[in-house]
């Protein structure tokens, strides 16, 4: 930094033609500025300026050096401006990791809107049901379904992630409507697969948990494919309400109601969480994405909640 200051002093001397005027511009003593420029010449092993009592002129090598360092300082100022803009304007590469079904159904359509609002942000989106670790996996924002995370990150609950049982009218007409959860053991099952394995059908009866899963006819981590098979009458499916909304609204699938509620886990805190590192929220691109996603999802779901 001392050499950079000396270069700035040198350039100002050239521009003003005077050590005194250059020193006044930087509000430093002329002797101090002159000494810095002399040290610069000594370090270069070259005389940059011809000094006289009335005027200061560039030597031949001084002219070459002046042209070069002026270009370098201009580039440096442009770089500083780029960094300042980066710190105030949402821009740059934003890495987002999301579970597959949520990404297909909800995230990607929202990110199309986000890109229109922030064209200078380059989206780098990975859809996978494998867990990503913030920081280690170069991920700015992660969206996960499951339990409240215990990582040292900020978590915003976007929506509940409870699973509901559904079947198509044609399946129910052919095989009958189950009226008791225990009857599900005799029905064909379409099972969603997580990294931990297929999700079971569980229910709590008289304070005891029971596995009422029927025989599997298909297992996949592709929720859309399972939903299509359910619409075709191939079995009963347990999936999230947000993933099934369009099928329920169209009547292609209908929710099965039982006295005892079904679940895929004995843990009652399952939800969809948006995760990010606290310090990363200060970066404009991350803040813009977090605020946008929370607001847009909140408009369609009232369960958004911040957890620290």
ABEGO torsion letter per residue (X at the ends): XAAAAAAAAAAAAAAAGBAAAAAAAAGBBAAAAAAAAAAAAAAAGBBABBBBAABBBBBAAAAAAAAAAAAAAAAAAAAAAAAAAAAABBBEBBBBBBBAAAAAAAAAAAAAAAAAABAABBBBBBBBABBBBBGAAGBABBBBBEBBBABBBBBBBABBABBBBBBBAAAAAAAEBBABAAAAAABBBBBBBBAAEBBBBBBBBGGBBBBABBBBABBBABAAAAAAAAAAGAEBBBBBAAAAAAAAAAGABBBBBBABBBBABABAABBBBBBBBAAAAABAAAAAAAAAAAAAAAAABAABBBBX
